[in-house]
Amino acid sequence: MHEFENLVQMLPYLVPLIILEAALLLVALIDLSRRKHVAGGNKLIWVAVILLIQYIGPVIYFIAGRKEEQVESD
């Protein structure tokens, strides 16, 4: 019972972190789905990185995985 009381006391600190993680994960997955090309060329690997490496996975994607779209010149 003592552990449950500790969890309840920590809840106000945990909820914002959980919401931040969910938002970051969602934005990363949406961005990944809208891109034609990503670094490394394999979107499935980036989905795994984003989902399996919590907190850091979406950040790694935004830093290393996004490949800028090449603009075609006339």
C-alpha positions as CSV (number, residue, x, y, z in Angstrom):
1,M,0.0,0.0,0.0
2,H,2.9,2.3,0.7
3,E,4.1,2.1,-2.9
4,F,0.7,3.0,-4.2
5,E,0.7,6.1,-2.0
6,N,4.1,7.1,-3.4
7,L,2.7,6.7,-6.9
8,V,-0.3,8.9,-6.1
9,Q,2.0,11.6,-4.8
10,M,4.1,11.5,-7.9
11,L,1.2,11.5,-10.3
12,P,1.1,15.3,-10.7
13,Y,4.7,15.1,-12.0
14,L,4.2,12.1,-14.2
15,V,1.1,13.2,-16.1
16,P,2.8,16.1,-17.9
17,L,5.7,13.8,-18.9
18,I,3.3,11.2,-20.2
19,I,1.4,13.8,-22.2
20,L,4.6,15.2,-23.6
21,E,5.8,11.8,-24.6
22,A,2.5,10.9,-26.3
23,A,2.5,14.3,-28.2
24,L,6.1,13.9,-29.3
25,L,5.5,10.4,-30.5
26,L,2.3,11.3,-32.4
27,V,3.9,14.3,-34.1
28,A,6.9,12.2,-35.1
29,L,4.7,9.4,-36.6
30,I,2.6,11.9,-38.5
31,D,5.6,13.7,-39.9
32,L,7.1,10.3,-40.9
33,S,3.9,9.3,-42.6
34,R,3.8,12.5,-44.7
35,R,7.4,12.2,-46.0
36,K,8.3,10.5,-49.2
37,H,12.0,10.0,-48.2
38,V,13.7,9.6,-44.9
39,A,17.4,9.1,-44.0
40,G,18.3,5.5,-44.4
41,G,15.4,5.0,-46.8
42,N,13.4,2.7,-44.6
43,K,10.3,4.1,-42.9
44,L,9.7,0.9,-41.0
45,I,13.0,1.2,-39.1
46,W,12.1,4.8,-38.1
47,V,8.7,3.6,-36.8
48,A,10.5,1.1,-34.6
49,V,13.0,3.7,-33.4
50,I,10.2,6.2,-32.6
51,L,8.0,3.6,-30.8
52,L,10.7,1.5,-29.0
53,I,13.1,4.1,-27.8
54,Q,10.8,6.2,-25.6
55,Y,11.4,9.9,-25.3
56,I,14.7,9.8,-27.2
57,G,13.4,7.9,-30.3
58,P,11.2,10.8,-31.6
59,V,14.0,13.2,-30.9
60,I,16.5,11.0,-32.8
61,Y,14.0,10.9,-35.7
62,F,13.7,14.7,-35.8
63,I,17.5,15.2,-35.7
64,A,18.7,12.4,-38.0
65,G,15.7,10.8,-39.8
66,R,14.1,13.7,-41.6
67,K,15.4,14.1,-45.0
68,E,14.8,17.5,-46.6
69,E,12.6,17.4,-49.7
70,Q,14.6,18.3,-52.8
71,V,13.0,21.1,-54.7
72,E,13.1,20.6,-58.5
73,S,14.3,23.7,-60.3
74,D,13.1,24.7,-63.7
